[in-house]
Amino acid sequence: MTISASFGCPFEGPVDPDRVLGLAEELVGYGAREIAFADTIGVAVPRQVGALVE
């Protein structure tokens, strides 16, 4: 599964990492075996990505 706009949304701005991780946990509960966090609009910096996947 891919979670699009994991770091920023063109309509709502920055995305709360806790919201993304909560969605990821929900997807695992549905049986997802692999989850990709997509930077759909290209706003993430390496530090943000590292913090999300730690």
PDB file of N, H, CA, C and O in Angstrom:
ATOM      1  N   MET A   1       0.846  -1.159   0.000  1.00  0.00           N
ATOM      2  CA  MET A   1       0.000   0.000   0.000  1.00  0.00           C
ATOM      3  C   MET A   1       0.903   1.237   0.000  1.00  0.00           C
ATOM      4  O   MET A   1       2.030   1.209   0.495  1.00  0.00           O
ATOM      5  N   THR A   2       0.383   2.297  -0.558  1.00  0.00           N
ATOM      6  H   THR A   2      -0.532   2.319  -0.959  1.00  0.00           H
ATOM      7  CA  THR A   2       1.091   3.574  -0.565  1.00  0.00           C
ATOM      8  C   THR A   2       0.220   4.626   0.100  1.00  0.00           C
ATOM      9  O   THR A   2      -0.963   4.765  -0.211  1.00  0.00           O
ATOM     10  N   ILE A   3       0.822   5.358   1.014  1.00  0.00           N
ATOM     11  H   ILE A   3       1.783   5.245   1.267  1.00  0.00           H
ATOM     12  CA  ILE A   3       0.132   6.482   1.629  1.00  0.00           C
ATOM     13  C   ILE A   3       0.647   7.730   0.913  1.00  0.00           C
ATOM     14  O   ILE A   3       1.780   8.162   1.125  1.00  0.00           O
ATOM     15  N   SER A   4      -0.194   8.292   0.074  1.00  0.00           N
ATOM     16  H   SER A   4      -1.114   7.941  -0.099  1.00  0.00           H
ATOM     17  CA  SER A   4       0.189   9.469  -0.702  1.00  0.00           C
ATOM     18  C   SER A   4       0.177  10.715   0.183  1.00  0.00           C
ATOM     19  O   SER A   4      -0.511  10.763   1.202  1.00  0.00           O
ATOM     20  N   ALA A   5       0.940  11.704  -0.220  1.00  0.00           N
ATOM     21  H   ALA A   5       1.499  11.665  -1.049  1.00  0.00           H
ATOM     22  CA  ALA A   5       0.998  12.985   0.498  1.00  0.00           C
ATOM     23  C   ALA A   5       1.289  12.782   1.979  1.00  0.00           C
ATOM     24  O   ALA A   5       0.653  13.400   2.832  1.00  0.00           O
ATOM     25  N   SER A   6       2.256  11.912   2.282  1.00  0.00           N
ATOM     26  H   SER A   6       2.772  11.410   1.589  1.00  0.00           H
ATOM     27  CA  SER A   6       2.597  11.604   3.669  1.00  0.00           C
ATOM     28  C   SER A   6       3.283  12.754   4.401  1.00  0.00           C
ATOM     29  O   SER A   6       3.342  12.761   5.630  1.00  0.00           O
ATOM     30  N   PHE A   7       3.794  13.712   3.659  1.00  0.00           N
ATOM     31  H   PHE A   7       3.746  13.706   2.660  1.00  0.00           H
ATOM     32  CA  PHE A   7       4.566  14.787   4.285  1.00  0.00           C
ATOM     33  C   PHE A   7       3.957  16.164   4.073  1.00  0.00           C
ATOM     34  O   PHE A   7       4.217  17.085   4.847  1.00  0.00           O
ATOM     35  N   GLY A   8       3.162  16.308   3.046  1.00  0.00           N
ATOM     36  H   GLY A   8       2.951  15.560   2.417  1.00  0.00           H
ATOM     37  CA  GLY A   8       2.532  17.584   2.774  1.00  0.00           C
ATOM     38  C   GLY A   8       1.423  17.413   1.764  1.00  0.00           C
ATOM     39  O   GLY A   8       1.511  16.594   0.850  1.00  0.00           O
ATOM     40  N   CYS A   9       0.380  18.196   1.941  1.00  0.00           N
ATOM     41  H   CYS A   9       0.309  18.862   2.684  1.00  0.00           H
ATOM     42  CA  CYS A   9      -0.788  18.126   1.064  1.00  0.00           C
ATOM     43  C   CYS A   9      -0.934  19.462   0.329  1.00  0.00           C
ATOM     44  O   CYS A   9      -0.797  20.519   0.945  1.00  0.00           O
ATOM     45  N   PRO A  10      -1.210  19.430  -0.975  1.00  0.00           N
ATOM     46  CA  PRO A  10      -1.351  20.687  -1.700  1.00  0.00           C
ATOM     47  C   PRO A  10      -2.562  21.502  -1.258  1.00  0.00           C
ATOM     48  O   PRO A  10      -2.636  22.696  -1.546  1.00  0.00           O
ATOM     49  N   PHE A  11      -3.508  20.881  -0.567  1.00  0.00           N
ATOM     50  H   PHE A  11      -3.449  19.911  -0.333  1.00  0.00           H
ATOM     51  CA  PHE A  11      -4.718  21.582  -0.133  1.00  0.00           C
ATOM     52  C   PHE A  11      -4.707  21.937   1.351  1.00  0.00           C
ATOM     53  O   PHE A  11      -5.229  22.979   1.745  1.00  0.00           O
ATOM     54  N   GLU A  12      -4.107  21.063   2.182  1.00  0.00           N
ATOM     55  H   GLU A  12      -3.683  20.216   1.862  1.00  0.00           H
ATOM     56  CA  GLU A  12      -4.142  21.259   3.632  1.00  0.00           C
ATOM     57  C   GLU A  12      -2.801  21.623   4.247  1.00  0.00           C
ATOM     58  O   GLU A  12      -2.734  21.928   5.438  1.00  0.00           O
ATOM     59  N   GLY A  13      -1.730  21.597   3.458  1.00  0.00           N
ATOM     60  H   GLY A  13      -1.784  21.350   2.491  1.00  0.00           H
ATOM     61  CA  GLY A  13      -0.415  21.949   3.974  1.00  0.00           C
ATOM     62  C   GLY A  13       0.294  20.782   4.633  1.00  0.00           C
ATOM     63  O   GLY A  13       0.118  19.637   4.216  1.00  0.00           O
ATOM     64  N   PRO A  14       1.105  21.056   5.672  1.00  0.00           N
ATOM     65  CA  PRO A  14       1.863  19.993   6.334  1.00  0.00           C
ATOM     66  C   PRO A  14       0.937  18.909   6.891  1.00  0.00           C
ATOM     67  O   PRO A  14      -0.188  19.183   7.310  1.00  0.00           O
ATOM     68  N   VAL A  15       1.437  17.681   6.885  1.00  0.00           N
ATOM     69  H   VAL A  15       2.350  17.458   6.545  1.00  0.00           H
ATOM     70  CA  VAL A  15       0.673  16.538   7.378  1.00  0.00           C
ATOM     71  C   VAL A  15       1.287  16.080   8.700  1.00  0.00           C
ATOM     72  O   VAL A  15       2.502  15.917   8.803  1.00  0.00           O
ATOM     73  N   ASP A  16       0.449  15.877   9.697  1.00  0.00           N
ATOM     74  H   ASP A  16      -0.539  16.009   9.614  1.00  0.00           H
ATOM     75  CA  ASP A  16       0.884  15.422  11.014  1.00  0.00           C
ATOM     76  C   ASP A  16       1.416  13.990  10.908  1.00  0.00           C
ATOM     77  O   ASP A  16       0.682  13.099  10.478  1.00  0.00           O
ATOM     78  N   PRO A  17       2.676  13.748  11.290  1.00  0.00           N
ATOM     79  CA  PRO A  17       3.240  12.405  11.213  1.00  0.00           C
ATOM     80  C   PRO A  17       2.429  11.364  12.006  1.00  0.00           C
ATOM     81  O   PRO A  17       2.347  10.205  11.600  1.00  0.00           O
ATOM     82  N   ASP A  18       1.840  11.769  13.115  1.00  0.00           N
ATOM     83  H   ASP A  18       1.907  12.710  13.446  1.00  0.00           H
ATOM     84  CA  ASP A  18       1.029  10.835  13.897  1.00  0.00           C
ATOM     85  C   ASP A  18      -0.186  10.365  13.105  1.00  0.00           C
ATOM     86  O   ASP A  18      -0.619   9.221  13.247  1.00  0.00           O
ATOM     87  N   ARG A  19      -0.729  11.233  12.283  1.00  0.00           N
ATOM     88  H   ARG A  19      -0.378  12.162  12.167  1.00  0.00           H
ATOM     89  CA  ARG A  19      -1.864  10.854  11.431  1.00  0.00           C
ATOM     90  C   ARG A  19      -1.432   9.815  10.394  1.00  0.00           C
ATOM     91  O   ARG A  19      -2.153   8.853  10.128  1.00  0.00           O
ATOM     92  N   VAL A  20      -0.253  10.020   9.815  1.00  0.00           N
ATOM     93  H   VAL A  20       0.332  10.801  10.031  1.00  0.00           H
ATOM     94  CA  VAL A  20       0.272   9.084   8.815  1.00  0.00           C
ATOM     95  C   VAL A  20       0.552   7.728   9.463  1.00  0.00           C
ATOM     96  O   VAL A  20       0.196   6.689   8.907  1.00  0.00           O
ATOM     97  N   LEU A  21       1.184   7.734  10.631  1.00  0.00           N
ATOM     98  H   LEU A  21       1.473   8.578  11.083  1.00  0.00           H
ATOM     99  CA  LEU A  21       1.490   6.477  11.311  1.00  0.00           C
ATOM    100  C   LEU A  21       0.220   5.767  11.766  1.00  0.00           C
ATOM    101  O   LEU A  21       0.164   4.538  11.745  1.00  0.00           O
ATOM    102  N   GLY A  22      -0.780   6.506  12.168  1.00  0.00           N
ATOM    103  H   GLY A  22      -0.734   7.505  12.185  1.00  0.00           H
ATOM    104  CA  GLY A  22      -2.058   5.910  12.536  1.00  0.00           C
ATOM    105  C   GLY A  22      -2.710   5.225  11.352  1.00  0.00           C
ATOM    106  O   GLY A  22      -3.267   4.135  11.482  1.00  0.00           O
ATOM    107  N   LEU A  23      -2.638   5.861  10.207  1.00  0.00           N
ATOM    108  H   LEU A  23      -2.185   6.746  10.101  1.00  0.00           H
ATOM    109  CA  LEU A  23      -3.175   5.268   8.991  1.00  0.00           C
ATOM    110  C   LEU A  23      -2.392   4.011   8.621  1.00  0.00           C
ATOM    111  O   LEU A  23      -2.975   3.014   8.196  1.00  0.00           O
ATOM    112  N   ALA A  24      -1.073   4.060   8.783  1.00  0.00           N
ATOM    113  H   ALA A  24      -0.599   4.870   9.129  1.00  0.00           H
ATOM    114  CA  ALA A  24      -0.243   2.886   8.498  1.00  0.00           C
ATOM    115  C   ALA A  24      -0.624   1.716   9.405  1.00  0.00           C
ATOM    116  O   ALA A  24      -0.726   0.579   8.944  1.00  0.00           O
ATOM    117  N   GLU A  25      -0.834   1.992  10.682  1.00  0.00           N
ATOM    118  H   GLU A  25      -0.751   2.916  11.056  1.00  0.00           H
ATOM    119  CA  GLU A  25      -1.248   0.934  11.610  1.00  0.00           C
ATOM    120  C   GLU A  25      -2.592   0.340  11.200  1.00  0.00           C
ATOM    121  O   GLU A  25      -2.798  -0.871  11.281  1.00  0.00           O
ATOM    122  N   GLU A  26      -3.490   1.194  10.764  1.00  0.00           N
ATOM    123  H   GLU A  26      -3.323   2.178  10.698  1.00  0.00           H
ATOM    124  CA  GLU A  26      -4.796   0.722  10.305  1.00  0.00           C
ATOM    125  C   GLU A  26      -4.646  -0.180   9.076  1.00  0.00           C
ATOM    126  O   GLU A  26      -5.316  -1.207   8.971  1.00  0.00           O
ATOM    127  N   LEU A  27      -3.771   0.205   8.153  1.00  0.00           N
ATOM    128  H   LEU A  27      -3.227   1.039   8.237  1.00  0.00           H
ATOM    129  CA  LEU A  27      -3.549  -0.606   6.956  1.00  0.00           C
ATOM    130  C   LEU A  27      -2.946  -1.963   7.299  1.00  0.00           C
ATOM    131  O   LEU A  27      -3.300  -2.976   6.695  1.00  0.00           O
ATOM    132  N   VAL A  28      -2.037  -1.983   8.265  1.00  0.00           N
ATOM    133  H   VAL A  28      -1.749  -1.161   8.756  1.00  0.00           H
ATOM    134  CA  VAL A  28      -1.474  -3.260   8.721  1.00  0.00           C
ATOM    135  C   VAL A  28      -2.589  -4.136   9.275  1.00  0.00           C
ATOM    136  O   VAL A  28      -2.611  -5.344   9.040  1.00  0.00           O
ATOM    137  N   GLY A  29      -3.505  -3.531  10.004  1.00  0.00           N
ATOM    138  H   GLY A  29      -3.487  -2.549  10.194  1.00  0.00           H
ATOM    139  CA  GLY A  29      -4.643  -4.264  10.540  1.00  0.00           C
ATOM    140  C   GLY A  29      -5.516  -4.870   9.450  1.00  0.00           C
ATOM    141  O   GLY A  29      -6.175  -5.885   9.669  1.00  0.00           O
ATOM    142  N   TYR A  30      -5.520  -4.251   8.282  1.00  0.00           N
ATOM    143  H   TYR A  30      -4.984  -3.426   8.103  1.00  0.00           H
ATOM    144  CA  TYR A  30      -6.279  -4.776   7.142  1.00  0.00           C
ATOM    145  C   TYR A  30      -5.480  -5.805   6.347  1.00  0.00           C
ATOM    146  O   TYR A  30      -5.977  -6.376   5.376  1.00  0.00           O
ATOM    147  N   GLY A  31      -4.242  -6.036   6.767  1.00  0.00           N
ATOM    148  H   GLY A  31      -3.838  -5.573   7.556  1.00  0.00           H
ATOM    149  CA  GLY A  31      -3.440  -7.057   6.104  1.00  0.00           C
ATOM    150  C   GLY A  31      -2.338  -6.545   5.206  1.00  0.00           C
ATOM    151  O   GLY A  31      -1.703  -7.341   4.514  1.00  0.00           O
ATOM    152  N   ALA A  32      -2.082  -5.247   5.187  1.00  0.00           N
ATOM    153  H   ALA A  32      -2.597  -4.600   5.749  1.00  0.00           H
ATOM    154  CA  ALA A  32      -1.000  -4.714   4.357  1.00  0.00           C
ATOM    155  C   ALA A  32       0.328  -5.282   4.825  1.00  0.00           C
ATOM    156  O   ALA A  32       0.622  -5.286   6.021  1.00  0.00           O
ATOM    157  N   ARG A  33       1.126  -5.759   3.891  1.00  0.00           N
ATOM    158  H   ARG A  33       0.887  -5.756   2.920  1.00  0.00           H
ATOM    159  CA  ARG A  33       2.420  -6.342   4.222  1.00  0.00           C
ATOM    160  C   ARG A  33       3.564  -5.385   3.943  1.00  0.00           C
ATOM    161  O   ARG A  33       4.673  -5.574   4.443  1.00  0.00           O
ATOM    162  N   GLU A  34       3.303  -4.371   3.157  1.00  0.00           N
ATOM    163  H   GLU A  34       2.403  -4.217   2.751  1.00  0.00           H
ATOM    164  CA  GLU A  34       4.318  -3.371   2.831  1.00  0.00           C
ATOM    165  C   GLU A  34       3.621  -2.032   2.648  1.00  0.00           C
ATOM    166  O   GLU A  34       2.588  -1.938   1.985  1.00  0.00           O
ATOM    167  N   ILE A  35       4.205  -0.992   3.250  1.00  0.00           N
ATOM    168  H   ILE A  35       5.044  -1.067   3.788  1.00  0.00           H
ATOM    169  CA  ILE A  35       3.615   0.344   3.158  1.00  0.00           C
ATOM    170  C   ILE A  35       4.691   1.317   2.700  1.00  0.00           C
ATOM    171  O   ILE A  35       5.794   1.338   3.246  1.00  0.00           O
ATOM    172  N   ALA A  36       4.364   2.119   1.699  1.00  0.00           N
ATOM    173  H   ALA A  36       3.468   2.102   1.256  1.00  0.00           H
ATOM    174  CA  ALA A  36       5.268   3.154   1.205  1.00  0.00           C
ATOM    175  C   ALA A  36       4.716   4.510   1.619  1.00  0.00           C
ATOM    176  O   ALA A  36       3.522   4.775   1.477  1.00  0.00           O
ATOM    177  N   PHE A  37       5.592   5.364   2.132  1.00  0.00           N
ATOM    178  H   PHE A  37       6.562   5.149   2.248  1.00  0.00           H
ATOM    179  CA  PHE A  37       5.215   6.727   2.490  1.00  0.00           C
ATOM    180  C   PHE A  37       5.653   7.635   1.339  1.00  0.00           C
ATOM    181  O   PHE A  37       6.846   7.885   1.162  1.00  0.00           O
ATOM    182  N   ALA A  38       4.697   8.123   0.564  1.00  0.00           N
ATOM    183  H   ALA A  38       3.728   7.920   0.707  1.00  0.00           H
ATOM    184  CA  ALA A  38       5.017   8.900  -0.627  1.00  0.00           C
ATOM    185  C   ALA A  38       5.051  10.398  -0.337  1.00  0.00           C
ATOM    186  O   ALA A  38       4.224  10.935   0.400  1.00  0.00           O
ATOM    187  N   ASP A  39       6.032  11.045  -0.941  1.00  0.00           N
ATOM    188  H   ASP A  39       6.704  10.609  -1.540  1.00  0.00           H
ATOM    189  CA  ASP A  39       6.140  12.507  -0.882  1.00  0.00           C
ATOM    190  C   ASP A  39       5.577  13.047  -2.190  1.00  0.00           C
ATOM    191  O   ASP A  39       6.312  13.541  -3.045  1.00  0.00           O
ATOM    192  N   THR A  40       4.284  12.946  -2.325  1.00  0.00           N
ATOM    193  H   THR A  40       3.686  12.546  -1.630  1.00  0.00           H
ATOM    194  CA  THR A  40       3.577  13.211  -3.568  1.00  0.00           C
ATOM    195  C   THR A  40       3.874  14.586  -4.169  1.00  0.00           C
ATOM    196  O   THR A  40       3.993  14.715  -5.387  1.00  0.00           O
ATOM    197  N   ILE A  41       3.994  15.609  -3.327  1.00  0.00           N
ATOM    198  H   ILE A  41       3.897  15.505  -2.338  1.00  0.00           H
ATOM    199  CA  ILE A  41       4.205  16.957  -3.871  1.00  0.00           C
ATOM    200  C   ILE A  41       5.644  17.445  -3.681  1.00  0.00           C
ATOM    201  O   ILE A  41       5.954  18.595  -3.991  1.00  0.00           O
ATOM    202  N   GLY A  42       6.521  16.574  -3.175  1.00  0.00           N
ATOM    203  H   GLY A  42       6.269  15.639  -2.924  1.00  0.00           H
ATOM    204  CA  GLY A  42       7.945  16.902  -3.095  1.00  0.00           C
ATOM    205  C   GLY A  42       8.329  17.938  -2.060  1.00  0.00           C
ATOM    206  O   GLY A  42       9.144  18.817  -2.341  1.00  0.00           O
ATOM    207  N   VAL A  43       7.759  17.853  -0.869  1.00  0.00           N
ATOM    208  H   VAL A  43       7.097  17.139  -0.641  1.00  0.00           H
ATOM    209  CA  VAL A  43       8.076  18.837   0.158  1.00  0.00           C
ATOM    210  C   VAL A  43       8.909  18.296   1.320  1.00  0.00           C
ATOM    211  O   VAL A  43       9.379  19.069   2.155  1.00  0.00           O
ATOM    212  N   ALA A  44       9.093  16.984   1.382  1.00  0.00           N
ATOM    213  H   ALA A  44       8.711  16.356   0.704  1.00  0.00           H
ATOM    214  CA  ALA A  44       9.810  16.385   2.509  1.00  0.00           C
ATOM    215  C   ALA A  44      11.308  16.641   2.399  1.00  0.00           C
ATOM    216  O   ALA A  44      11.857  16.806   1.310  1.00  0.00           O
ATOM    217  N   VAL A  45      11.943  16.666   3.555  1.00  0.00           N
ATOM    218  H   VAL A  45      11.497  16.532   4.440  1.00  0.00           H
ATOM    219  CA  VAL A  45      13.399  16.726   3.631  1.00  0.00           C
ATOM    220  C   VAL A  45      13.869  15.435   4.301  1.00  0.00           C
ATOM    221  O   VAL A  45      13.090  14.800   5.012  1.00  0.00           O
ATOM    222  N   PRO A  46      15.105  15.039   4.094  1.00  0.00           N
ATOM    223  CA  PRO A  46      15.573  13.765   4.642  1.00  0.00           C
ATOM    224  C   PRO A  46      15.298  13.569   6.132  1.00  0.00           C
ATOM    225  O   PRO A  46      14.988  12.459   6.563  1.00  0.00           O
ATOM    226  N   ARG A  47      15.408  14.621   6.908  1.00  0.00           N
ATOM    227  H   ARG A  47      15.660  15.523   6.558  1.00  0.00           H
ATOM    228  CA  ARG A  47      15.170  14.511   8.346  1.00  0.00           C
ATOM    229  C   ARG A  47      13.732  14.085   8.645  1.00  0.00           C
ATOM    230  O   ARG A  47      13.501  13.280   9.546  1.00  0.00           O
ATOM    231  N   GLN A  48      12.768  14.619   7.896  1.00  0.00           N
ATOM    232  H   GLN A  48      12.956  15.273   7.164  1.00  0.00           H
ATOM    233  CA  GLN A  48      11.362  14.246   8.075  1.00  0.00           C
ATOM    234  C   GLN A  48      11.143  12.776   7.746  1.00  0.00           C
ATOM    235  O   GLN A  48      10.452  12.064   8.475  1.00  0.00           O
ATOM    236  N   VAL A  49      11.723  12.337   6.666  1.00  0.00           N
ATOM    237  H   VAL A  49      12.284  12.915   6.074  1.00  0.00           H
ATOM    238  CA  VAL A  49      11.559  10.946   6.247  1.00  0.00           C
ATOM    239  C   VAL A  49      12.159  10.015   7.301  1.00  0.00           C
ATOM    240  O   VAL A  49      11.543   9.019   7.678  1.00  0.00           O
ATOM    241  N   GLY A  50      13.340  10.338   7.764  1.00  0.00           N
ATOM    242  H   GLY A  50      13.841  11.147   7.457  1.00  0.00           H
ATOM    243  CA  GLY A  50      13.993   9.526   8.794  1.00  0.00           C
ATOM    244  C   GLY A  50      13.179   9.462  10.066  1.00  0.00           C
ATOM    245  O   GLY A  50      13.059   8.397  10.671  1.00  0.00           O
ATOM    246  N   ALA A  51      12.623  10.577  10.479  1.00  0.00           N
ATOM    247  H   ALA A  51      12.720  11.442   9.987  1.00  0.00           H
ATOM    248  CA  ALA A  51      11.820  10.617  11.703  1.00  0.00           C
ATOM    249  C   ALA A  51      10.555   9.781  11.556  1.00  0.00           C
ATOM    250  O   ALA A  51      10.116   9.158  12.522  1.00  0.00           O
ATOM    251  N   LEU A  52       9.970   9.758  10.380  1.00  0.00           N
ATOM    252  H   LEU A  52      10.327  10.264   9.595  1.00  0.00           H
ATOM    253  CA  LEU A  52       8.726   9.019  10.181  1.00  0.00           C
ATOM    254  C   LEU A  52       8.966   7.512  10.201  1.00  0.00           C
ATOM    255  O   LEU A  52       8.126   6.766  10.704  1.00  0.00           O
ATOM    256  N   VAL A  53      10.072   7.059   9.677  1.00  0.00           N
ATOM    257  H   VAL A  53      10.754   7.665   9.269  1.00  0.00           H
ATOM    258  CA  VAL A  53      10.293   5.623   9.575  1.00  0.00           C
ATOM    259  C   VAL A  53      11.097   5.030  10.722  1.00  0.00           C
ATOM    260  O   VAL A  53      11.338   3.822  10.732  1.00  0.00           O
ATOM    261  N   GLU A  54      11.514   5.825  11.672  1.00  0.00           N
ATOM    262  H   GLU A  54      11.319   6.805  11.664  1.00  0.00           H
ATOM    263  CA  GLU A  54      12.267   5.297  12.826  1.00  0.00           C
ATOM    264  C   GLU A  54      11.442   4.389  13.668  1.00  0.00           C
ATOM    265  O   GLU A  54      11.928   3.866  14.671  1.00  0.00           O
TER     266      GLU A  54
END
